[in-house]
């Protein structure tokens, strides 16, 4: 492992940002010198402590336009109760239920679903073939969602519908002039996903679980593997003792959800900067977690308090963090013997989260 190899990994990974929202991420990069920077009614929050304060101490409007909850409610035609737009006891209850399913025991049960798919999906590497990690990640994510929701629907169909629902929702809530028909397209995409998940007890909540799980997985796994390959980290991936720390480090630097859009519901402060009710907050998870300045290294990892910031903080922490770490560790373990290299990488310019449309790997010869 060398600084040069990490530079190669960082250059490749930067392409997913430049290919999806170059202006937005250019602005974030230009303003990251301060923990918090105000531009009109918008606060760009980069610093770790300011990021924590915004998520744990500021009242947040969970249904405001341009937020995750607002986009979810709009796409689901006004239905509430989709976890991201909830408040109070309903939000806490649904989070507890989901967290229980994603406990250590719950994740162990889910592994029984994805490990056979992983073995089968990577089998071509042993015979000189290539594997598209994006397609494999979709199948893994779809299988997890179907297991969580107790549905027998085709996992690949669920993953495809969840990806399109998320992309359509993001397109309908991007800053600037609205694209004609964007909101209607988001509603139609969400309806198709709900129809696929019809056996689930709560269609709205099931749809949001599917959207969150599929899109973060499909963004995270291929980017993490590409970085591991480019930076020459397969020795760490092959080491059973180091592998969990490596998975956490790769998730930190790739930051599947690099930006959390929120709106303040009341006055407060973040990083010493006054916040007014109604202010828009762009919480830059990747900067709070030092993804832009600290390369991944399982032997000298960032502290857990820093690494976990890519999953949020406090009551707004993602309940799927354990699942993400275990699943990536399993992928790294399965790939390590082949020590694969990236042979083709194509950015997905339509996806909700920065990621690859195609990422082909082949065993090193």
C-alpha positions, 0 to 999 in steps of 0.5 A: 500500500502506498500514497500513490495507490491511494491517490489512484483510488481517490481519483477513481472514486471522485468520478462518481461525484463529478459524474452525478452532481459536479456543481454541488460537490464542487461547491462543497469542496470549495467551502469545506475550510470552515466547520459551518458556512452560511450562504443566504438561508442555507448552512453548509455543515462540514465539521464533525461537531457541528454535524453532530449538533445539527442531528442531535440538538437542533429540531428538524422539520422532517417533512420540509421540501428538499429533505429525505422525508419530504421527498418520501412523502411527496413520492408516496402521494401524501402518505405519512409514516414512512420513517424518514418523515415521522416524528415522536412515538411513531418514529421511535417505534418504527426505528426500534422495530427495524433496529431489532430486525437488524440486530446482530442476530437479525444480520446473522439470519440475513447472511444466510440469504446473501452468502450463497448469492455471493459465492455464485455471483463471484464464481466466474473469477475462478475461471478467468471471467469478469464480474459486474459488482453493481449487478451483484450488489443489486441482487444482494440488496434485493435479497436482503429487502425481501427477507426483511419484508417477508415477501417472495417477490423477485429480489432483482425486480425489487432492487430495480424498482427501488433504484428507479423510485429513488432516482425519480424522487431525487430528480423531482427535488433537485435545486433549481427549476423543476423538470416537467413531470418530475414529481408525477414520475416520482409518484409513479415509480413509488407506486410500482415499487409498492405494488411489488411489495404488496404482501407487506403489511405497511406499503409505505414503510416497506417501500422506504426500507427497500429504497434505503437498503437498495440504494445505499448497498448498490452505491457502497459495495462497488465503490468500496471494492474499487478503492480496495483494488486500486489501493492494494488493500487485499492483504488487509481484506484477507486478514480475518482480524483486520477485515471488519476494521477495513470494511468500516474504513472503506465505508467511511471514505466512500460515504454512500450517503455523502450529503444529508439535506435537512431543514431546521424547525426552530432556532438554534446553533451548529458549530457556533453558527446561529441557525434560524427556523426554516434554514436549509442544512446541507450536512456533509457526512463525508467531510464530518467523517474525514473522508476527504483527508484521511485514507482508509487503513485497517491498521490505523483506523479512524475512531468509531466516533468519526467513522460512524458519522457517515451513518448519521448520529444519535436518533438520526443514525442509520439502523443499517450500519451493522448490516452494511459493515458485515455485508461488505466484510463478507464481500471482501473476504470472498474477493480477497483470494482472487485479488481482483483488479478493476477493468471497467468502471462507468458512472451512473449519472441517474442514480440517487446516490453517487455510484457506478453503473458498471464496475467490472473486476477480474482476478489478477493474473 
